């Protein structure tokens, strides 16, 4: 049986990974695993969203907002953090020192078998176009993964519409509008986008400061 792909979002840029105003379509995960260290105790947690400045966690926490914990990430490094908020079974934490999100993505990639290596979901903002028929619609890219992209824009095509996606610096296969809610839409790609295409583009975006 093939293991389900993680739906953790890696948020690029120096910003906290909340508020999360996009629909949580895969709310139950699976998510990347982490470990909360709390006064000598270890609690396994799930990481729904993570940026260089913080993360949204699910799991057991014995401390309250404003208190300090340490979180061990997939790289094996332990990071001190402050609990910012706790609500609805989730907690938002702020790292005391920035975390290298690109290193976490690299760790995620190399942990996969080479023939099944797939880029996780990366939240990165830039302008793009969605082409429906002969019409080009300007949109804002919200996130990208091996299997699809999420965009925001006015008058987006209806669910089930086949579209082409144009993003400067990367060639994206055509896809189908898998869901639409207000000004947001998820586009499922007809062919998987290789991590060898996405990762250099993400690195370039980070270096250029465009995210």
C-alpha positions as CSV (number, residue, x, y, z in Angstrom):
1,X,0.0,0.0,0.0
2,X,1.4,3.4,-1.0
3,X,1.8,5.8,2.0
4,X,-0.3,8.9,1.7
5,X,1.6,12.0,0.8
6,X,2.1,14.6,3.6
7,X,0.0,17.8,3.2
8,X,2.1,19.9,5.5
9,X,2.6,23.4,4.0
10,X,6.1,24.9,4.0
11,X,5.7,28.7,4.0
12,X,8.4,30.7,2.3
13,X,9.5,34.2,3.4
14,X,10.0,35.8,6.8
15,X,6.4,35.6,8.0
16,X,4.4,33.6,10.4
17,X,2.3,30.7,9.0
18,X,-1.0,32.2,10.2
19,X,-3.6,33.4,9.7
20,X,-4.6,30.7,7.3
21,X,-7.4,32.0,5.2
22,X,-7.4,29.2,2.7
23,X,-9.8,26.3,3.0
24,X,-8.3,23.3,4.8
25,X,-9.2,20.6,2.3
26,X,-7.1,17.8,3.9
27,X,-7.6,18.8,7.5
28,X,-6.9,15.3,8.8
29,X,-3.4,15.1,7.2
30,X,-1.2,13.2,7.2
31,X,1.3,15.9,8.3
32,X,5.0,16.0,9.0
33,X,5.9,14.7,12.4
34,X,7.8,16.6,15.1
35,X,8.5,16.2,18.8
36,X,7.7,18.7,21.5
37,X,10.2,18.6,24.4
38,X,8.6,19.9,27.6
39,X,10.4,19.7,30.9
40,X,12.0,16.3,30.1
41,X,8.9,14.8,28.5
42,X,8.6,14.1,24.7
43,X,5.3,14.5,22.9
44,X,4.9,13.6,19.3
45,X,3.1,16.4,17.3
46,X,2.0,17.0,13.8
47,X,3.1,20.1,11.8
48,X,0.4,21.5,9.6
49,X,2.2,24.7,8.5
50,X,5.7,25.9,9.1
51,X,7.8,28.9,8.2
52,X,11.1,30.3,9.2
53,X,9.4,32.2,12.1
54,X,6.9,29.7,13.4
55,X,4.7,26.7,13.0
56,X,1.1,25.5,13.5
57,X,1.1,22.3,15.6
58,X,-1.4,19.6,16.5
59,X,-0.7,17.4,19.5
60,X,-0.5,17.3,23.2
61,X,0.8,20.5,24.9
62,X,0.9,20.9,28.7
63,X,1.9,24.6,28.7
64,X,-0.1,27.7,28.0
65,X,0.2,30.6,25.6
66,X,3.2,32.7,26.5
67,X,5.3,29.8,27.8
68,X,8.4,28.2,26.2
69,X,8.8,24.8,24.7
70,X,11.4,23.2,22.4
71,X,10.4,21.5,19.1
72,X,12.5,18.9,17.3
73,X,12.0,19.0,13.6
74,X,12.8,16.4,10.9
75,X,16.4,17.6,10.5
76,X,17.0,16.4,14.1
77,X,17.6,20.0,15.4
78,X,15.8,21.2,18.5
79,X,14.4,24.7,18.3
80,X,13.3,26.9,21.2
81,X,9.9,28.5,20.7
82,X,7.2,30.5,22.5
83,X,3.5,29.3,22.4
84,X,1.7,32.2,20.8
85,X,-1.9,30.8,20.8
86,X,-3.8,27.6,21.4
87,X,-7.2,27.0,19.8
88,X,-9.3,24.2,18.4
89,X,-6.7,21.5,19.0
90,X,-3.9,23.5,17.4
91,X,-1.2,25.7,18.7
92,X,0.8,28.5,17.0
93,X,4.4,28.8,18.1
94,X,7.1,31.4,17.4
95,X,10.7,30.2,17.0
96,X,13.2,32.2,19.0
97,X,15.7,31.9,16.1
98,X,14.7,31.5,12.4
99,X,14.5,28.0,11.0
100,X,15.9,27.0,7.6
101,X,12.8,25.9,5.7
102,X,14.7,25.0,2.6
103,X,16.8,22.6,4.7
104,X,13.5,21.0,5.9
105,X,12.3,20.6,2.3
106,X,15.6,19.1,1.3
107,X,15.4,16.7,4.2
108,X,11.9,15.8,3.1
109,X,13.0,15.1,-0.5
110,X,16.0,13.0,0.3
111,X,14.0,10.8,2.8
112,X,11.9,9.6,-0.2
113,X,12.9,6.9,-2.6
114,X,14.5,8.5,-5.6
115,X,11.9,7.1,-8.1
116,X,9.0,8.4,-6.0
117,X,10.5,11.7,-4.8
118,X,7.8,14.5,-4.9
119,X,7.9,18.1,-3.9
120,X,5.8,18.9,-0.8
121,X,3.3,21.8,-0.7
122,X,5.2,25.2,-0.7
123,X,3.4,28.4,0.0
124,X,5.0,31.1,-2.1
125,X,3.3,34.2,-3.5
126,X,3.9,35.6,-7.0
127,X,1.9,36.8,-10.0
128,X,0.7,34.3,-12.6
129,X,-1.9,33.8,-15.3
130,X,-4.6,31.1,-15.8
131,X,-5.6,30.6,-19.4
132,X,-9.1,29.4,-20.1
133,X,-9.7,29.1,-23.9
134,X,-8.3,32.3,-25.4
135,X,-8.7,34.3,-22.1
136,X,-5.8,35.0,-19.8
137,X,-6.8,35.7,-16.2
138,X,-4.3,37.4,-13.9
139,X,-4.0,35.5,-10.6
140,X,-1.8,35.3,-7.5
141,X,-0.1,32.0,-6.9
142,X,-0.6,30.9,-3.3
143,X,1.1,27.5,-3.2
144,X,2.6,24.9,-5.4
145,X,3.3,21.2,-5.1
146,X,4.1,18.2,-7.3
147,X,0.4,17.6,-8.0
148,X,-1.1,21.1,-8.2
149,X,-1.3,24.8,-7.5
150,X,-3.6,27.1,-5.6
151,X,-4.4,30.5,-7.0
152,X,-6.3,33.6,-6.0
153,X,-8.1,35.9,-8.4
154,X,-11.3,37.4,-9.8
155,X,-13.7,35.5,-12.0
156,X,-11.9,32.2,-11.7
157,X,-13.2,29.3,-13.9
158,X,-15.7,26.9,-12.5
159,X,-14.8,23.5,-11.0
160,X,-14.0,21.0,-13.7
161,X,-12.7,23.5,-16.2
162,X,-9.4,22.6,-17.9
163,X,-6.8,25.4,-17.8
164,X,-3.2,26.3,-18.5
165,X,-1.0,28.0,-15.9
166,X,1.8,30.4,-16.7
167,X,4.3,31.3,-14.0
168,X,7.5,33.2,-14.8
169,X,10.6,31.0,-14.4
170,X,8.9,27.6,-14.3
171,X,7.0,25.5,-16.9
172,X,3.8,24.1,-15.3
173,X,1.7,21.4,-17.0
174,X,-2.0,22.2,-17.7
175,X,-4.6,21.2,-15.2
176,X,-8.2,21.0,-14.1
177,X,-10.0,23.3,-11.5
178,X,-10.4,20.7,-8.7
179,X,-12.2,23.1,-6.3
180,X,-13.2,26.8,-6.1
181,X,-14.3,28.9,-3.2
182,X,-14.8,32.6,-3.5
183,X,-11.6,34.0,-5.0
184,X,-9.6,30.9,-4.4
185,X,-9.2,27.8,-6.6
186,X,-7.1,24.6,-6.5
187,X,-5.8,23.3,-9.8
188,X,-4.9,19.6,-10.1
189,X,-2.1,19.2,-12.7
190,X,-2.6,16.6,-15.4
191,X,1.1,15.6,-15.1
192,X,3.1,15.7,-11.9
193,X,5.5,18.6,-11.7
194,X,9.0,17.4,-10.9
195,X,10.8,18.5,-7.7
196,X,13.9,19.1,-9.9
197,X,11.8,21.9,-11.6
198,X,10.2,23.3,-8.5
199,X,13.1,23.4,-6.1
200,X,15.5,25.6,-8.2
201,X,12.6,27.9,-8.9
202,X,11.8,28.2,-5.2
203,X,15.5,28.9,-4.4
204,X,15.6,31.6,-7.0
205,X,12.4,33.2,-5.6
206,X,13.9,33.2,-2.1
207,X,17.2,34.7,-3.3
208,X,15.3,37.4,-5.3
209,X,13.1,38.3,-2.4
210,X,9.9,38.0,-4.5
211,X,8.0,35.6,-2.3
